[in-house]
Amino acid sequence: MLRLLRSSSPTKQIKQRPGPLGALYRTRTRHSLPSFKLAQHSRASEFSSYTLEVGCLRVVELSARLLRIGSTMDDTRIRVAEPVVRTHSPAPLAQDFSRQQVAKQQRSNFHSTSIASGVSNTMVSQSVNKTALHPSGVQPSKEHTEIEEELHDKAHIDYDRVAIVANPSVAALYEDALVYESGSAITSSGALSAYSGAKTGRSPSDKRIVQEESSEKDVWWGPVNKPMTPDIWRINRERAIDYLNTRNRIYVVDGFAGWDERYRIRVRVVCARAYHALFMRNMLIRPSRDELEHFHPDYTIYNAGAFPANRYTTGMTSSTSVAINFADKEMVILGTEYAGEMKKGIFTVLFYEMPVKHNVLTLHSSANEGKSGDVTVFFGLSGTGKTTLSADPKRALIGDDEHCWSDKGVFNIEGGCYAKCIGLSAEKEPDIFGAIKFGAILENVVFDPSTRIVDYDDDTLTENTRCAYPIEYIENTKIPCISDKHPKNIVLLTCDARGVLPPISKLTKEQTMYHFISGYTSKMAGTEQGVTEPQATFSSCFAQPFLALHPMRYAKMLAEKIEDHKADAWLLNTGWVGAGATTGGKRCPLKYTRAILDAIHSGELAKVEYETYETFNLPVPKTCPNVPDELLNPAKSWNGTADFKGEVEKLGKLFMDNFKKYEDEATTDVLKAGPHVCCCPKH
């Protein structure tokens, strides 16, 4: 212990790259007491690191006291120098890159907040820890920022131990990700690559809504929204905050959800990873400098995804929990580091807040606007072409995924895009490919370790590779992402791999409600033994995992808006024509799909003659500019090996079976608007 106190050797650091079982970091400097930090993926060990560090400090303090006692004794054999007593924590060392970066952020952070004591209009230093024990060795202070005080009062975040990095710049988040998060790297295009751990997609079965008095009667309870008791909510919330309090630093990102200032909600994200902070910085609408000065959130997300939920707690089915409390206006994430949970969690909040409190319709859709101000909204599940078709060089993009339709028009919810990257190329998706640059974050992609060039065809980690980037990275975007015009066309997209749905159908109000509630598309037959035909997928309102209310409630709002604003509704099939995917058909050429859309936007398709497509009772155009007539009616273009009528009836029966769970809420007119198949046994 004497040698430890007298040590004046230069800084030495022994590091081992953290692996699945973790590694021990040990640093010894001439300026600071020895500190030990256990960096492990094992969650129990995360809590032990703080105890280990404090324990070491106590041993050193006890030794120092013995030295002072010994120095006063009349025994020259024990006489030693008095250890230096410091009232301030040491300044960052030149050799210690991580401490240096924290200090730089403290001195010159763009996004800052005013002091809680009342000093206004002053850009103050970034929120950092103020004690001599803090691992990053930042100069202590008696004053705390508004953000620190709010987090301390509301969530008991220990601002005397944890560095609260508030609204850092993109560059600062890059630096922290590279220093503190294993596997992070800068790719050849300048985007940051990060990994989400074991979970590479959402966990819909682990979504919970707190069952409380204010929202209980509105929420659509069932498999989509499983109830959580307030007591279990408090346990999970406390568990998440306890974990955040063990971190050396946590990040705070403030932003808006919704471009319309009348309806937008203020969101605060509190997380432990720079990757998560950068993701939400991109996905939320970024406030101005002045707006950040006195930002007070409506909703707060506590993301402790690296730490598991207690699966033995009542109501928990796994170590993952994504819970929303509409009364407390909070969201807690445990057991998953997949960033998309935060984005879709806020989406669920909007699916509740907008219809219930503002009579505004929330939509899982893309939207664009023509030069004359005409707006088209596209609904569609994954793989139907929603992103591709809304990216039209002749039209401005309002948004690619989440929107609201108010009494004044349409507005985007997000400030960024979260695009799929599997199979991405500059030829297929030039806009998305060009957006992957500095400031963007690539999720779970594989790249060459030497050149850092990403292989977008590599699905080793997951097929759900993603990129999050600010929406202004798309050249043809309308900023602000809002239109004061009501949609002129509503397009429901489907990808029918059976080849029996027409490429385009014009829908009545009741048919729109039926197909909107059904949310049909199909997935290709996989490699699983025994699966020989496409699989039908139904997702109510094209957004079932994110809905907060009963689907019929959204459908009624949509029908009212279509009727009030005289919008045309269409069912556009981007799937197979001529036959099914497994019976000799081919995917409808993109040039014909775009020609159909052009005819919709020009108004020509609404004026042509129509005929009724049997079983589904859909009005189908007899002609469309630049599209072969025989392609428009599957009965005329069918050349497959399977029986056409049998395939049509098979799909119609799937629609009817799926809709049974909504029959109690549906009107007779809506029920009649669906397909009709005789269920009588054939003789």
C-alpha positions, -999 to +999 in steps of 0.1 A: +000+000+000+030+023+007+043+017-028+009+024-042+007+059-026+042+068-035+040+057-071+050+083-096+054+062-127+038+073-159+003+062-168+001+026-176-030+009-190-035-027-197-066-035-219-081-066-232-109-063-258-142-071-241-156-104-251-187-123-243-175-130-208-160-095-202-125-083-192-109-064-164-095-029-170-069-016-146-054+019-148-028+035-125-017+071-128+005+095-109-024+119-105-052+097-094-059+068-070-061+034-085-094+026-101-108-006-113-137-011-137-152-044-145-166-042-181-187-072-187-218-083-207-228-102-176-255-080-161-248-089-125-211-079-129-222-044-141-234-037-105-203-051-089-180-026-107-191+004-087-188-016-054-153-027-064-142+009-071-156+023-039-141-006-019-107+002-033-110+038-024-119+029+012-089+008+016-067+036+003-083+061+026-077+038+056-041+034+047-037+072+044-050+076+079-025+051+092+003+069+074-007+102+090-007+085+125+027+069+117+042+102+106+036+118+141+052+089+159+088+092+171+099+063+149+119+074+118+115+039+103+078+046+095+081+083+086+067+089+051+055+118+030+019+131+036-003+122+006-016+151-014-052+160-004-071+173-035-103+193-032-109+188-069-109+158-092-080+157-115-081+173-150-081+150-180-047+135-188-033+141-223-027+104-226-062+095-216-083+100-248-117+092-232-113+117-204-100+143-229-131+139-250-154+144-219-136+175-210-138+189-246-176+182-246-178+200-212-161+231-226-177+234-260-210+216-264-234+230-290-265+217-272-265+229-237-290+239-210-293+267-186-284+264-149-313+256-126-305+285-104-321+308-129-293+320-151-310+324-186-297+330-221-263+316-212-248+287-229-233+266-201-212+235-202-225+201-209-239+182-180-211+162-164-204+146-131-193+168-102-175+146-077-139+136-071-149+100-074-161+103-109-143+078-133-138+104-160-121+129-136-142+160-145-138+192-125-165+192-097-190+219-093-218+227-068-242+238-095-264+214-116-281+220-149-319+219-154-317+185-170-297+171-141-321+185-116-351+172-135-337+137-138-327+137-102-361+148-090-382+127-113-361+095-116-335+098-088-306+097-113-274+101-092-259+132-108-231+132-082-218+099-097-231+096-132-220+119-160-251+131-178-242+139-213-270+161-225-278+166-262-243+159-275-232+166-311-230+139-338-192+140-336-192+136-298-214+105-301-192+091-328-162+095-304-180+079-275-193+050-295-158+043-308-142+045-273-168+028-252-188+004-274-172-027-286-176-033-323-184+002-333-166+015-364-167+042-390-176+028-424-161+039-458-191+061-464-187+079-431-217+063-413-212+048-379-217+011-376-232-003-344-245-036-331-277-042-311-266-075-295-287-106-293-319-089-304-318-077-340-355-069-343-385-059-323-400-081-296-438-076-300-446-104-276-428-084-248-448-052-253-468-041-223-492-013-216-497-002-179-534-009-170-545+023-152-577+042-149-571+071-174-565+049-204-580+015-195-612+020-214-595+031-246-567+006-250-572-024-273-563-052-248-552-085-261-522-101-278-510-068-291-514-048-259-508-070-229-516-054-196-491-046-169-500-037-133-488-004-119-468-023-092-449-044-118-443-011-138-427+005-108-404-026-103-393-025-139-388+013-139-367+011-107-347-017-122-339+004-153-330+035-133-308+014-109-289+002-139-285+036-154-271+048-121-243+022-123-230+037-156-201+061-158-221+082-182-256+083-196-270+103-226-300+125-228-315+133-262-344+158-265-365+161-295-400+164-310-424+138-324-446+155-350-438+184-374-471+202-367-464+224-337-500+222-325-498+185-320-461+176-315-450+160-283-417+167-265-397+135-260-367+129-238-345+098-242-323+087-213-300+059-224-266+043-217-253+039-253-240+065-277-255+043-305-290+047-290-285+085-285-274+090-321-303+068-334-329+089-316-311+122-324-317+112-361-353+099-357-367+127-336-372+162-349-342+182-337-351+213-316-334+246-322-308+260-298-334+282-281-359+253-278-333+232-260-325+258-234-358+252-215-369+218-229-393+200-206-405+166-219-440+153-223-428+117-225-395+102-213-379+069-224-356+051-200-336+027-221-317+002-200-318-024-227-284-039-218-299-050-185-325-078-184-360-077-169-367-101-141-385-129-160-399-142-127-418-110-121-456-114-124-466-110-161-431-113-176-426-140-201-390-133-209-360-111-198-372-085-223-398-058-214-409-028-235-435-010-213-455+022-218-473+041-191-498+066-207-506+081-173-470+087-162-460+094-198-430+072-196-415+042-214-391+017-200-369-007-220-352-037-205-335-067-221-332-055-257-307-031-273-325-030-306-329+007-313-361+003-332-380-003-300-377+034-291-390+046-324-420+022-324-426+029-288-432+066-295-453+055-325-476+036-301-478+067-280-489+087-310-515+060-319-530+067-284-524+104-279-535+118-313-570+101-317-579+102-280-569+137-271-569+156-305-591+136-329-561+133-352-556+101-372-522+083-368-511+064-398-484+038-406-477+052-440-455+071-464-466+103-481-455+126-509-467+158-525-470+168-562-461+202-576-497+213-574-499+204-537-518+171-542-509+147-514-508+109-517-507+086-487-493+050-491-502+022-466-482-010-468-464-037-449-428-046-454-419-056-490-450-040-506-430-010-521-441+017-497-406+033-495-398+027-532-431+041-546-432+072-523-397+081-535-409+097-568-385+121-585-416+141-597-429+145-562-416+158-528-413+133-500-431+142-468-421+111-449-415+074-454-431+057-424-452+075-398-478+103-403-508+120-388-538+133-406-553+163-388-581+188-397-555+210-414-536+184-434-509+158-431-476+159-412-447+135-406-441+123-371-403+118-375-372+138-382-354+108-399-358+076-418-351+040-407-345+022-439-339-015-445-304-021-460-305-058-470-297-059-507-292-022-509-274-007-539-269+026-556-288+013-586-319+001-567-322+028-541-300+058-550-316+081-524-312+057-495-277+047-506-266+084-508-280+091-474-256+067-457-229+092-448-215+110-417-243+113-392-261+082-403-260+050-382-258+015-397-272-013-376-260-049-376-243-047-410-212-066-421-183-047-436-147-055-447-124-048-418-097-034-441-116-012-465-147-006-442-169-011-472-203-025-462-216-057-478-253-050-480-260-085-493-245-101-462-272-113-438-249-132-415-261-112-384-297-106-395-318-099-426-331-069-407-301-047-414-310-010-410-298+025-414-311+056-395-304+090-410-319+125-408-347+130-433-330+160-449-304+136-462-330+127-489-326+153-516-363+155-526-377+160-491-401+187-482-388+206-451-407+211-429-423+177-434-459+189-434-486+197-459-516+220-454-535+200-480-556+169-474-547+137-492-563+134-526-554+098-530-552+069-505-532+039-518-534+006-499-504-015-510-503-053-510-479-078-525-501-108-534-478-138-542-508-159-552-513-137-583-551-134-579-556-098-568-558-072-596-528-048-601-552-019-593-587-016-579-607+015-570-623+012-536-655+024-521-655+039-485-667+005-471-641-015-491-614+009-479-624+002-443-624-035-449-590-037-466-575-012-442-586-033-412-574-065-429-539-051-439-531-080-462-499-090-479-481-123-484-447-138-478-430-162-501-428-199-493-397-206-473-373-235-471-392-251-443-402-286-452-439-289-462-444-252-470-451-251-507-472-220-512-471-183-502-481-174-467-509-148-461-501-121-436-527-098-420-518-068-399-548-045-390-544-010-402-511-021-417-497-014-382-510-040-358-479-043-335-481-005-328-518+001-323-531+013-290-568+014-298-592-010-315-585-011-353-621-002-361-616+031-344-589+041-368-608+027-397-639+049-389-617+080-387-601+072-420-635+066-437-648+099-423-617+118-436-620+102-470-656+112-472-651+147-459-622+155-482-634+136-513-603+115-515-600+085-539-589+052-524-571+024-543-558-011-537-525-015-555-510-049-559-472-049-564-471-087-563-474-114-590-494-114-622-504-141-646-501-168-619-488-172-584-451-171-574-450-209-573-472-216-602-455-198-631-463-161-624-440-131-625-437-100-603-456-071-617-429-049-635-421-017-616-426+004-647-462-007-649-468+000-612-453+035-617-475+040-648-505+032-627-495+057-600-489+083-627-524+078-640-538+081-604-519+113-598-530+128-631-566+119-625-569+099-657-575+065-639-605+079-621-622+086-654-619+053-672-645+025-675-645-002-647-657-038-644-664-059-613-638-085-603-658-114-589-654-130-554-637-098-541-662-075-558-635-050-567-640-023-594-611-029-619-603-005-647-606-018-682-577+004-694-548+024-680-523+045-699-490+027-706-503-006-690-514-036-711-551-041-708-548-079-702-527-072-672-554-054-653-578-083-648-562-115-633-590-136-649-579-125-683-541-127-677-540-160-658-518-186-674-507-205-644-508-243-637-532-240-608-569-236-610-577-199-611-611-199-594-598-222-567-569-199-559-592-169-558-616-186-534-587-198-512-575-163-507-610-150-502-616-176-474-584-164-457-597-128-457-630-139-442-614-160-415-591-132-405-620-107-403-641-127-379-623-112-349-635-077-360-671-086-369-685-074-335-673-039-342-680-038-380-711-025-396-731-046-421-719-024-450-683-031-441-689-068-438-705-069-472-675-050-487-652-080-483-649-111-505-677-137-505-669-174-508-695-201-506-686-223-477-710-251-487-694-285-494-690-293-531-708-324-544 
